[in-house]
Amino acid sequence: MAERKSPVVTLTPSPTLDRTYFVKDLVEGGVNRAERVGEELAGKGINVSRGLQLVQMAAPGVIPIGNADPGVLKRTGSSFLIPLWVDGTLRVSTTVVEFDGPTTKINEHPRPLYERDWKSVIDLTERTVRDYGAKWLVIAGAHPEIVETGKPIDLQPLFDRMSALGVRVVLDTSGPALRYWAQKGSATIMKPNSHELSECVNKDLNTIGDVIDAARELNNWGVDCVMASLGIDGIVAVTKTHAIHAFTQPVKVINTVGAGDSTIAGFLAAIASDESEPSAYGVGFDVAKGISSAVQWGAAKVQQPTSGLQSIENLVEATVELIPDRARLLGEPAKAKG
């Protein structure tokens, strides 16, 4: 039995070793020297757990991790993680941060898992949720394939077990997995960005109203709350009964990697320990309070150089519109593919 309790547990199905290179005056196609290099054990769920520790929330993170680098947890300060050691190596993601320039990220493909290992991950996740008395499970990041079938991991057993425990699930993924699980309607919250949401419903998103309408499609599939992260336009959270827009004033952007994970952490930091009325926003938790905190944490993250959020001091003020301006044009419109 775990000694500490936490309202949140995370699962990162495909963790990664993040190496970040900080470069001045990058020469494309040429030889460049990094000013400095950072190394972090990362992945979306891990980043959420790291963020929640800033508010003294244990938020243990379950990860299947290659046993070829057994010292990685200690080396990267990741003792809060609960590993399932599997045969193989840990994938590496490379980020190039140009000072006063863009951020470039290259992710390796997720390492495949054997069926027995994925079943062990499911068991370990349920056990961790029970041990910590968690009320929220965050499943975040890429979905590896199963070696024997070549198909992506099946999350349904996790949804079924969490439902039986009365645990809400936040799912953050992208691509075909986003649409597949959105249509299943098993997640309490899904957090696509504007481009992922556009691809999911196959519609262009040019205005706040477009985002709300697209998110409502996911609501109709069964997703209680859709948190659409819109970059410079903040976040729009949509339930069947409410649509709320939260944003901050523009901030200096240093590294955008991990910003979405920080918004999830900020949301849960605000609401995970609260007892809301069952009728609150039609979903039973304070969505407005959550996304107000979420945009603040996201704004803090992009001003920091690391993949994970390091500090939430001096948060910028958030503006929350309970009645969004549907005609407001997006600063970064999203075009559907095809």
N, C-alpha and C positions, 0 to 999 in steps of 0.2 A: 504494500500500500504506500502510495506516495505521501511524503510528509507534508507537502504543500498542496493547497487547492488552487484551482484556476478556472475561471468561467470559459476559457478558450483553450483549445488544442488545435494545432495545425498539422497538416499532412502535405509534404512535398514529394510527389511520386518520382520526380526526377531531379534531385539536387545537382548542383554544379559548383565547381571551384571557379570563382570569378577572379580574373586577373585584370586589373585596370591600369592602363598605361596613360600617363599624363604627358602631353606633347605640346611643345610650342612650335608654331610655324610649320605645320605638317606639310611635307612634300609628297603628294600622291605619286606612287610608282617609284619613289626614291628611298634612300636609306635615312631613317630617322632615329634619333636617340631620345629615349624617355627621360623626362626630368625626374620622375619617380614612378614606382610601381607599387600597387596595392594588391593584397590577396585576401579574399573572403570566401567562406563557405556560404553559398547563397542558393537562391531558388525562391519562388514567390512565397511559399508558406514559411520558409525560414526567415525571410525578410519581415513578414508579419510578426512572427514571434519575437524577433530582435526589437522591433518597434514597440511592442507591448511591454517589453521589459523596462522601457523608459518610464513607465507609470507603475512599476513594481508589480506587474502582472506576469506570473511565471510563464504562461503560454508555451508549454513544452511542444516541441516540434518532432513529429515522427518522420523518419527518412529511411528509405532503402539506400545503402551506400556501399560502393565497391571497397573490398577489403585490401586492395593493393596499396593503400595509403592509410595505415591504421593510426597514424599520428595526426591526421588532419583535424580532428575535433579539438584536440588540445592546442594545436598550432594556431588555429583560427579563433580561439576563444568561444567555442561552440558547445560548451558543456550542458547547455539547456536542451540540446537535441537528444532524442531517443532513437538510436540507430538500429536498423536491422542490417547486419553485415551480410553482403552477398558477394559471390565470386566476381572479380573483375576490377576495372578501374573506374575512377570518378570522372565524369565528363568535365571539360573545361570550357568556360565562356570567356571571350576576350573583349574588353571594352577599351576603346581609344577615346580619351577625352582631350579635345583641343582647347587650350586656354583661349577664352573669348571666341570659341567656335563650336561646331556641332559635336555631338557624341555619336560614335560608331560602335555598334555591338555585333559580335559574331558568336552565335551559339552553336555548340556541337549538338548533333542529334541525340535525343535521349537514349541512354543505354537500355536495351531490352531486359525484361525480367522473366525468369522462369515462372510458370504457373504456381508452383509451390511457394516461391518467394512472395508473389503478390498475395496469395492467401494468408501468408504469415504477416504481411504488412497490414492487411485488413484486421486480423486478430489483434495485433499489437496496437493498432489505432483504437479499436473498441476498448481494449484493456486500459489504455492511457486515459481515454475519456471517462471511463468508470472510476479509475483511481483518483483522478483530479476533480471529479464531480463537475465536469465541464457541461455547459449548456449550449456552447457553440463549437462547431468543427469547421475549420477553414481548409478546404482542399484547393490547392493552388499550384499552377504551373503546368508544364507540358506532360502529356500522357504517354509513357513508354509503351512499346508493344510487348506482347507475350511471345516468348521464344517459340513455343510449340505451335502457335496458331498464326503468328504474324499480325494479329489483330490488337487494337489498343486495349489497355486495361479496362476491366468492367467495374464501374463505380457503384452499380446497383446494390450489391451486397452491403456497401457502406451506407447508402441512403436508407436501406431497409433497417439496418441495425440502429442507426441514429434515430430513425422515426420511432422505433420501439422504445428507445430510451428518452424520447421527448427532447432530443437535441436538434437544434437548428443547424443547417449546413450552408456555408458560404462557398460558392464555387467560382473560381476565377480561372478560366481557360480560354482558348481561342481556336480559330479555324473550324474544321468539321466537328471537333469535339464540342465546341460551344453550341452550335446549332443542334447537334444530336441530343445533348443533355438539356438544352433549353426546351426542346419539344417533349422531352420526358416529363418536365415540370416538377422534378423531385427536389430541387434546391430551394432554400428559403430566399437566398440572395444570389444574384449573378452580377458580375461587374465587368461588362465589356467596355472597351473604349469606343469612340464614335465609329472608327473604321471597322472594328469587329462587329458592332451592332448593325452597321450598314450591310456588311456581308451576310450576317445571320438572317436578316429579313429580306435581303436582296432589293434594297431601296436606297436611293440617294438621301443623304441627310444634309440639309442646307440651313435649317432653322432649329430653334429650340422646340418648336411645335413638331417638326419632323422627328426629333429624338423621342419626344413623349409618345407619339403615335407608334413608333417602332418598338419602344419598350413595352407598350401596352399589348403588342402581339405576344411578347414573352409572358406577360401577366396572364393572358388568355390561355397560354399553354400550361400554366400552373405555377410559374415562378412568382412568389409573393412580392418581391421587391427587386427592381432592376436599378442598379447604380451605374449610370452611364458616365464614364469619365471623359471629359471633353477638352483636356489640355488647358489652354488659356481661358476657356469658357467655364472652367470649374466642373461641377458635377450636377447632373439631373437625376434625382431619385424618383422612381415611378412605381406606385402600387395601383391596384384596381380602382382605388378611391381617391388617390392624391397624386399630385406631381409637384415636386419641390426643386428649386434651383438654388445652388449655393456656389459662391465664387469669391475670390480675393482680388485685390489689386495686383497688377503684374509685378513679378519679382525677377531678380537676376538669376538666370538659369545657368548652372554649372554642369550638372549631370542628371539627366532625366531617368536613368535606369533605376528601377525600384520605386518610382513615384506612385504607380498604381497600388503596389503592395502597402505603401505608407498610408494611402487613403483608407484601405481596409483596416489597417491597424488603428488609425485615428477614429474610424467609425465605431469599431468594437470597444476601444478605450472609453468612448463616451456612453455606450449603451449596454455593454455586455453584463454589467453588474447591476443594472437598474431593473426594477420591477415595474413594468408599464401595464396600463389597463389593456385587457385583451382586445379592446376595440381600437387601440391607438393606431391611427393611420391605416386601419383595416388589416394590420399585420401583427399587432401586439407589441411593437417596440417603437421608440421615439425616432422616427426617420429624420426629422428636421434637425434634431440635436446631433444625430449621427453624422449627417453629411456636412454640417457646419464644422465639426471637428475634423472630418475627413479632408476637406479642402485645405484646412490650415496645415495639417500634417503633410499633405502632398506638396504644398508650397514650400514648406520647410525642407522637404527632401531634395527638391530640384536645386536648392541653393547649396547643397552639400556634395562633396566630391565622391563619396563612397556609394557602393551599390545599396547598402542598407542605411536606414535612418540612424543618425548618430546623436541628434539632439532635438528637443522640442522647446527650447528656450526662445523667448521673444517671438512667439507665433504672430503672424500677421492677422489682421481682423478679417472675419468672414461676413459676407452679406448673404442673407437667406431670404429668398422670395417664395412665399407660400402660394402665390399666384404668379407663375412664370410668364414672361413676355414671349408668347408663342411665335411672334413675328421676328424676334431677335435673330439676326444672322450669325451663324457660327464663324468664328475666326479661322477655324480649320474644318471646312466642309468635308464630308466623307462621300465618296462615290462607290456605288455598288459595282462589283465586278461582273463582267459578262454582259 
